[in-house]
Structure formats: C-alpha cells, structure tokens
Amino acid sequence: QGYFVDKTLLIKEFHENGDKVLLIPRPRRFGKTLNLSMIEHFFDINKKESAGLFAEFKISAEEGFCQSHQNKYPVINLSLKSVRGNDWENCLLHLKRVISEAYQEHKYLLKSDKLEDYEKQSITEIILKKGGQADYAFSLFNLSKYLKAHFGAEAILLVDEYDTPIIDGYKEKYYDEVIKFMQVFMGSAFKGNPYLHKGLITGIMRIARESIFSEM
C-alpha cells in the first residue's frame, strides 16, 4: 500500500509569498526537483496542455487563482545539479551546456517579431555555445528580458541545486572563479530584475553570510 500527498497548494503558497525570490535549501532526495517541475507546468504559458494534470487536485479548487495565473507566464527552469568539473574551464563548459539547453527550450524566440536581430544573434551564440563568459554570466537576465518582450509577461525563474558547481569549486580549488561567475549569473537574474515575476531557487546547503546572496 502506498500513500499519495497532494502538494499542489505549494503552487499558490509560492506565488502569494511576499518575497519575490524564495530559496529552499534541503538535502538531496527531498523532492525539490519534482516540485519545481510541478510549478513549471502550472504557470508555463507554453504548456497549456498541462492544465488537465491539475484537475483532480487541491489547487483546482482555487478557481480564482487558477483563472488569473495558470499558464500565464513564460518559465525558465534550469538545473545545475550536473554541473561539475575538476577545474574552472571544465566547469564553465558544463555551465555553457546547461544554459544552451535552457535557451533551446525557447528557440521560438528566433522567429519572434518582438526581438531585434542582434538579440536573436545573441540567442544563437548561446545555443551554439560560442558566447563569451560574460554572455553566459548574464544569460538568465537576458533570457527573461527576451521572454518579456515576446509574451508581454514577466518570467518565472526556477533554478535547481544552484550550489552544486560552488561545492565542486570548493573541493577542486577553483572556488574564486565559480563564485565570481555565480554572483553575476544569479545576482543579475534575481536582484532587481524588472523582467522577473517570481523566482525559486533550491540548494542542498545552508546559506553562509558571505555567499553569492550577500548582495541580495
């Protein structure tokens, strides 16, 4: 015999929380990734076919909330849990791959009449992994900007296990390089981003006072 726990009200709790960006630090195997996927499918403007998935669950009883917010926002869902490397160069290659894959999810932007040609060129360079380090450092911020221009709606940004590359950097002695990158990567996306509707970050470690979030 098994048990099923209906966690769909987490969607409403996340959206109605007074903070624009939430951080959930929990150990591995705690269901963080599954919850991010649930949030993505509920809000994603490109996944309207997912609406039926929620019909039998508690969130569907919140009719006003569903009418106002279900499948109304562009969503960026990015996982850093596979980003590791024995040196910074290797780690950056993994970061480029993950960011490229996130951009590929939104490659329809290349046909958008709301974006400038130079913006489409930047998207192509990211997808082909030919951008410079700074292009990738500002990639989340820029993608949220492009999505806002295309849809006219602010983006929801989900980042899973943000601290995996940082932990690896500490172990493999390239901590300074990875921290400098992540401060821009996460800071530009989550701090004062006018194209961000709501953000959710998960990690496996508690947050130290001197961390990438110290400025946030």
Disulfide bonds with the S-S distance in Angstrom:
none
